[in-house]
Amino acid sequence: MGGTSLTINVTAGGASDFSSNSVTAGASGGNGATAGSAYGAGLFSGSNVIFNIAPGQTATVDGIGGAGKITDPNIGPRSINPNVNGGIIVQGGGEVILTGESYYSGATVVNVGQLTLGTDALEQGTVSMVVGQAVGDDARLQLQGGSRLILYGYADGTDAALMLAQTEHSKGELIIGDGTGSQGAFIGAHVIKGGEGDATVRFTQSFATDSTINPVFEMKSTMTGSVSVVQDGEGTTLLVPESGENDFTGSVTVNSGILATSGTVAAMAGTEGITLMGGSTFQLGQSEGINDTAYLTMQGGMMTMSLDLNETMGAWSVLDDSSFDFEGNAVTLTFQSLTISAQLSVWNWDGTKDHIYVTDGNSGITGGVEQILFYSDQGQSFLGYGAFSGSEIIIVPEPSSLALALLGLSLLVYARRSRLRVVA
């Protein structure tokens, strides 16, 4: 990389806005960084631009130009210069917001602080992106509604993985969406990889009840390595990996909204476990798409089954009132063990085609399985309580229903005996 890096400092109480091409940064031989409309962007980068932004401060840039924007006649001649390959580095703990369109071919590194692609913004051409690179880094990348991040080589499948928390004792987080009314973003990265540190992918798109935006965000990037997944938005996130199964090894937490799986490629093949919080929904839409040893912890919330399927998991815990909805499908769920200290309502149950197994049987149960209540619909028509038969959880009718059934049987036997006496 040629030239001298440009450092932009924003200190406490300062403000920096490059959205009107207002920056004049000295350039030497085309290898520095310069601003102005001649390059069609708030900044033109021929070498690294370092944003040193103090905590609580922001720097807003209306696009960064550089090598890679071949269609721009002002930038095209520079793009063939091997020295004109600048990228950006974010540090200092504050936030850099990119609006408009950015084309540059250097690396993007977020060390401490946050890089945000604003609503409908585009960042394209960067050869690599690392969020949380060194020991002690605490970094975030946020893709606001409608934004697009397209790594170099994405079109032909040669792009590098988007890296989160590369080094031990670093933190790196990818945030999708930006709150109420927002949609998801386009991620032009085939693979999102967690490194040796603490990596998180967080979905925060939240839709107003009268929103006309499609509330389903399809997460097509494959997630691998040590990554945790968090659903925080009120919309639906659908995990449909296109570049191999999701074999990330971190946990999955659904705080609100819906996290769903679909397709034939495993969506959670390596996860250590899934936690559902009150008011959230986890929707199973594929068979055996979850790591067979993954725990399922239900602290409220609902798990639904959107088609006929089988799923095997590890330890199952019901710690607050929760529910299953079989939605009329033929479903078999198999768990290693069960800890239950709250009520589980099972909706749309059909005992002829639906099954729940605990492979450790009675020895694998902590708490009362009778806290499982079965319904033939969505909670109105009660069928009975849970009980064990070998390793399968079955239904025992409620005492009043059982008493009525026994009374009916007794009356039938009495009637038959009376007829026999009359005949005799």
C-alpha positions in Angstrom: 0.0 0.0 0.0 1.6 3.3 -1.1 1.4 6.7 0.3 0.8 8.0 3.8 -2.4 7.1 5.7 -4.8 9.9 6.5 -5.9 10.1 10.1 -9.2 11.8 10.9 -9.6 12.7 14.6 -12.9 13.5 16.2 -12.5 14.4 19.9 -15.1 14.7 22.6 -17.4 17.6 21.9 -16.4 17.6 18.2 -18.4 16.7 15.1 -17.4 15.6 11.7 -19.6 15.5 8.6 -18.2 14.8 5.2 -21.5 14.4 3.5 -21.1 17.7 1.5 -17.5 17.0 0.2 -16.3 19.4 2.8 -13.0 17.7 3.6 -9.7 18.7 2.1 -7.1 16.2 2.9 -3.7 16.6 1.3 -2.8 13.9 -1.2 0.6 13.1 -2.6 0.9 11.5 -6.0 -2.6 10.1 -5.8 -1.7 8.0 -2.8 -3.2 10.0 0.0 -6.8 10.8 0.6 -8.7 13.8 -0.9 -12.2 15.1 -0.8 -14.3 16.9 -3.3 -16.9 16.3 -5.9 -14.4 15.5 -8.6 -14.3 12.0 -7.2 -18.0 11.6 -6.7 -17.7 10.8 -3.0 -17.1 12.5 0.3 -13.6 11.1 0.5 -11.3 9.6 -2.2 -9.0 7.0 -0.7 -5.7 6.1 -2.3 -4.3 4.8 0.9 -5.7 3.9 4.3 -8.1 6.4 6.0 -7.9 6.0 9.8 -11.0 7.2 11.7 -10.0 7.9 15.3 -13.4 8.8 16.7 -13.8 9.4 20.4 -16.5 7.5 22.4 -19.9 9.1 21.9 -18.8 11.0 18.8 -19.7 10.3 15.1 -18.1 10.9 11.7 -20.6 10.8 8.8 -19.2 10.3 5.3 -21.3 10.5 2.1 -19.4 7.7 0.4 -15.8 6.8 0.2 -14.3 6.6 -3.3 -11.2 4.7 -4.3 -9.9 2.0 -6.6 -12.7 -0.3 -7.6 -15.2 2.1 -8.9 -14.4 1.4 -12.5 -17.6 3.0 -13.8 -16.5 6.4 -12.6 -14.3 8.1 -15.2 -12.5 10.1 -12.6 -11.6 7.1 -10.6 -11.1 4.5 -13.3 -7.6 5.5 -14.3 -6.5 5.3 -10.7 -8.0 1.9 -10.2 -5.2 0.2 -12.2 -2.5 1.7 -10.0 -1.5 -1.1 -7.5 -0.7 1.6 -4.9 -4.2 3.0 -5.0 -5.8 0.4 -2.8 -6.7 2.3 0.3 -9.1 1.0 2.9 -10.5 2.3 6.2 -9.7 1.6 9.8 -12.1 2.6 12.6 -10.8 3.1 16.1 -11.2 5.3 19.1 -14.6 3.9 20.3 -16.9 6.2 18.4 -19.0 5.7 15.3 -18.4 6.1 11.6 -21.5 6.3 9.5 -21.3 5.7 5.7 -24.2 7.1 3.7 -24.6 7.1 -0.1 -22.3 4.9 -2.1 -18.8 3.8 -1.3 -16.4 2.0 -3.7 -12.9 1.2 -2.5 -10.7 -1.9 -2.8 -8.7 -1.9 0.4 -9.4 -3.7 3.6 -12.0 -2.6 6.1 -11.0 -3.0 9.8 -13.1 -2.0 12.8 -10.9 -2.1 15.9 -12.7 -0.2 18.6 -16.1 1.5 17.9 -18.7 1.0 15.2 -18.9 1.3 11.5 -22.5 1.8 10.3 -23.9 1.6 6.8 -26.8 4.0 6.9 -30.3 3.3 5.5 -30.0 2.3 1.8 -26.2 2.9 1.8 -23.9 0.8 -0.4 -20.3 -0.3 0.4 -18.8 -2.3 -2.4 -15.4 -3.6 -3.4 -13.6 -3.9 -0.1 -11.3 -6.9 -0.3 -11.8 -8.0 3.3 -13.7 -6.9 6.4 -12.6 -7.6 10.0 -14.7 -6.6 12.9 -12.6 -7.0 16.1 -9.1 -7.7 15.1 -6.7 -7.5 18.0 -6.7 -8.4 21.7 -8.9 -6.0 23.6 -10.8 -4.8 20.5 -14.5 -4.2 21.0 -16.0 -3.6 17.5 -19.4 -3.5 15.8 -20.6 -3.4 12.2 -24.2 -2.3 11.8 -26.1 -2.7 8.5 -29.2 -0.4 8.7 -32.4 -1.1 6.8 -32.0 -1.5 3.0 -28.2 -1.1 3.1 -25.9 -3.3 1.0 -22.5 -4.7 1.8 -20.8 -6.4 -1.1 -17.3 -7.8 -0.7 -14.8 -8.0 -3.5 -15.2 -11.3 -5.3 -18.8 -12.0 -4.1 -20.2 -12.2 -7.6 -17.9 -15.1 -8.6 -17.7 -16.7 -5.1 -14.0 -15.8 -4.4 -14.8 -13.3 -1.6 -13.0 -13.7 1.8 -15.1 -14.5 4.8 -16.4 -11.5 6.8 -14.5 -12.0 10.0 -15.8 -11.3 13.5 -13.6 -11.3 16.7 -10.5 -12.6 14.9 -8.2 -12.8 18.0 -8.7 -14.3 21.4 -10.0 -11.7 23.9 -11.5 -9.5 21.1 -15.2 -8.8 20.5 -16.9 -8.4 17.1 -20.6 -8.0 16.4 -22.6 -7.8 13.2 -25.9 -6.0 13.7 -28.7 -6.3 11.0 -31.4 -3.7 11.0 -31.9 -0.6 13.1 -35.2 -0.8 15.1 -38.9 -0.2 14.5 -40.0 -0.1 10.9 -36.6 -1.2 9.5 -36.0 -4.0 7.1 -32.9 -6.2 6.8 -29.9 -5.6 4.7 -28.2 -7.3 1.8 -25.0 -9.1 2.8 -22.7 -9.8 -0.1 -20.5 -12.2 1.9 -20.8 -15.9 1.3 -19.4 -16.7 4.7 -19.4 -15.0 8.1 -16.8 -16.5 10.3 -16.2 -16.2 14.1 -12.6 -16.2 15.2 -10.9 -16.8 18.5 -12.8 -14.1 20.4 -16.4 -13.3 21.2 -18.4 -13.0 18.0 -22.1 -12.2 17.7 -24.6 -11.9 14.8 -27.6 -9.9 16.0 -30.9 -9.4 14.1 -32.6 -6.1 15.2 -35.0 -5.5 12.3 -38.4 -4.6 14.0 -41.6 -4.0 12.0 -44.5 -1.8 13.0 -47.8 -3.6 13.0 -49.0 -1.7 10.0 -45.7 -1.9 8.1 -45.9 -2.5 4.3 -42.3 -3.8 4.3 -41.8 -7.5 4.0 -41.1 -8.5 7.6 -39.1 -11.6 6.6 -35.3 -11.2 6.3 -33.6 -14.1 4.7 -30.1 -14.7 6.2 -28.3 -16.4 3.3 -24.7 -16.1 4.4 -23.3 -19.2 6.0 -22.2 -18.7 9.6 -19.2 -20.7 10.8 -16.7 -20.7 13.6 -17.4 -19.5 17.1 -20.4 -17.3 16.6 -23.5 -16.6 18.7 -26.8 -15.6 17.1 -29.3 -13.3 18.7 -32.8 -12.4 17.5 -33.8 -9.0 19.0 -36.2 -7.5 16.4 -39.9 -8.0 16.1 -39.6 -9.2 12.5 -38.8 -12.7 11.2 -35.3 -13.9 10.4 -35.2 -16.9 8.2 -31.9 -18.9 8.3 -31.3 -20.3 4.8 -27.5 -20.8 4.3 -26.4 -21.0 0.7 -22.7 -21.7 1.0 -22.8 -24.8 3.2 -24.4 -25.6 6.5 -24.4 -23.2 9.4 -21.9 -25.0 11.7 -21.3 -22.1 14.1 -20.7 -23.4 17.6 -22.1 -20.5 19.7 -25.5 -20.2 21.3 -28.8 -19.0 19.8 -31.0 -16.7 21.8 -34.5 -15.5 20.6 -35.5 -12.5 22.7 -38.3 -11.3 20.5 -39.8 -11.7 17.0 -39.4 -15.0 15.1 -36.2 -16.9 14.2 -37.0 -19.6 11.7 -35.2 -22.3 9.7 -36.0 -23.6 6.3 -34.6 -25.6 3.3 -32.5 -28.7 3.2 -29.1 -27.2 4.3 -28.7 -27.5 8.1 -29.3 -24.1 9.8 -27.9 -24.9 13.2 -25.6 -27.9 12.7 -23.1 -26.9 15.3 -24.9 -24.7 17.8 -24.4 -25.5 21.5 -28.0 -24.6 22.3 -31.1 -22.5 21.9 -32.8 -20.2 24.5 -36.3 -18.9 24.0 -37.5 -15.9 26.0 -41.0 -14.7 26.7 -42.9 -13.5 23.7 -40.5 -14.9 21.2 -41.0 -17.7 18.6 -38.6 -20.3 17.2 -40.0 -21.9 14.0 -38.7 -25.2 12.9 -38.9 -25.6 9.1 -36.5 -28.5 8.4 -35.7 -31.9 9.7 -32.5 -32.6 11.7 -31.2 -29.1 11.1 -30.0 -28.7 14.7 -27.0 -30.2 16.4 -28.2 -33.4 18.1 -26.6 -32.5 21.4 -27.8 -28.8 21.5 -29.9 -27.8 24.5 -33.3 -26.2 24.3 -34.1 -23.9 27.2 -37.6 -22.4 27.2 -37.9 -19.3 29.4 -41.3 -18.5 27.9 -41.9 -18.2 24.2 -43.1 -20.8 21.6 -41.6 -23.3 19.3 -43.6 -24.1 16.2 -43.2 -26.8 13.6 -44.1 -25.5 10.1 -44.0 -28.9 8.3 -43.7 -32.6 8.8 -40.3 -33.2 10.5 -38.1 -35.1 12.9 -35.7 -33.3 15.2 -33.2 -34.6 17.8 -31.7 -32.5 20.5 -29.9 -32.7 23.9 -31.1 -31.4 27.3 -34.6 -29.8 27.2 -35.6 -27.3 30.0 -38.9 -25.6 30.6 -38.2 -22.9 33.1 -41.2 -20.5 32.5 -44.6 -21.0 30.9 -44.0 -21.9 27.3 -45.6 -23.7 24.4 -45.2 -26.0 21.4 -47.4 -25.6 18.3 -47.4 -28.7 16.0 -49.6 -26.8 13.5 -51.3 -30.0 12.3 -48.0 -31.5 11.0 -46.6 -35.0 11.7 -43.7 -34.2 14.0 -41.4 -36.3 16.2 -39.2 -34.5 18.7 -36.5 -36.4 20.6 -34.6 -35.0 23.6 -32.0 -36.5 25.8 -33.4 -35.3 29.1 -36.1 -33.0 30.5 -36.1 -30.5 33.3 -39.5 -28.9 33.9 -40.5 -26.4 36.5 -43.3 -24.5 34.7 -46.2 -25.3 32.4 -45.7 -26.3 28.8 -48.8 -26.1 26.5 -48.8 -28.3 23.5 -51.1 -27.1 20.7 -52.6 -28.8 17.7 -51.6 -32.3 19.0 -52.5 -35.4 17.1 -51.5 -38.5 19.0 -51.7 -40.7 15.9 -48.9 -38.8 14.2 -47.1 -36.6 16.8 -44.5 -37.9 19.2 -42.3 -36.5 22.0 -39.5 -38.7 23.3 -37.0 -38.4 26.2 -34.4 -41.0 25.5 -33.3 -41.2 29.2 -36.9 -42.0 30.2 -37.9 -41.4 33.8 -34.3 -41.3 34.9 -33.8 -38.2 32.7 -36.7 -36.2 34.2 -36.4 -33.5 36.8 -39.8 -32.0 37.8 -43.4 -33.1 37.0 -44.2 -34.2 33.5 -47.8 -33.7 34.3 -47.1 -29.9 33.8 -47.3 -30.6 30.1 -50.8 -29.9 28.9 -52.1 -31.2 25.5 -54.7 -29.5 23.3 -56.2 -30.5 20.0 -56.3 -26.8 18.9 -54.6 -23.6 20.0 -55.4 -23.9 23.7 -59.2 -24.3 23.9 -59.8 -28.1 23.6 -58.0 -29.8 26.4 -56.9 -33.4 25.9 -55.0 -34.2 29.0 -51.8 -34.2 31.0 -48.4 -35.6 30.2 -47.2 -38.9 31.5 -44.4 -41.4 30.7 -44.7 -44.6 28.8 -41.1 -45.9 28.4 -39.3 -43.1 26.7 -42.4 -41.4 25.2 -44.5 -38.7 26.7 -48.1 -39.6 26.3 -51.5 -38.2 27.4 -53.4 -39.0 30.5 -57.0 -37.5 30.4 -57.9 -35.0 33.1 -59.6 -36.7 36.2 -63.0 -35.3 35.4 -62.9 -36.6 31.8 -61.6 -40.0 33.1 -64.4 -40.1 35.7 -67.0 -39.4 33.0 -65.5 -42.1 30.8 -65.6 -44.6 33.7 -69.2 -43.6 34.5 -70.2 -44.1 30.9 -68.5 -47.5 30.8 -70.3 -48.5 34.1 -73.7 -47.5 32.7 -73.0 -49.4 29.5 -72.1 -52.6 31.5 -75.2 -52.1 33.8 -77.5 -51.7 30.8 -76.1 -54.9 29.2 -76.6 -56.9 32.4 -80.1 -55.6 32.7 -81.0 -56.8 29.2 -79.5 -60.2 30.0 -81.7 -60.5 33.1 -84.8 -59.5 31.1 -84.1 -62.1 28.5 -83.4 -64.8 31.1 
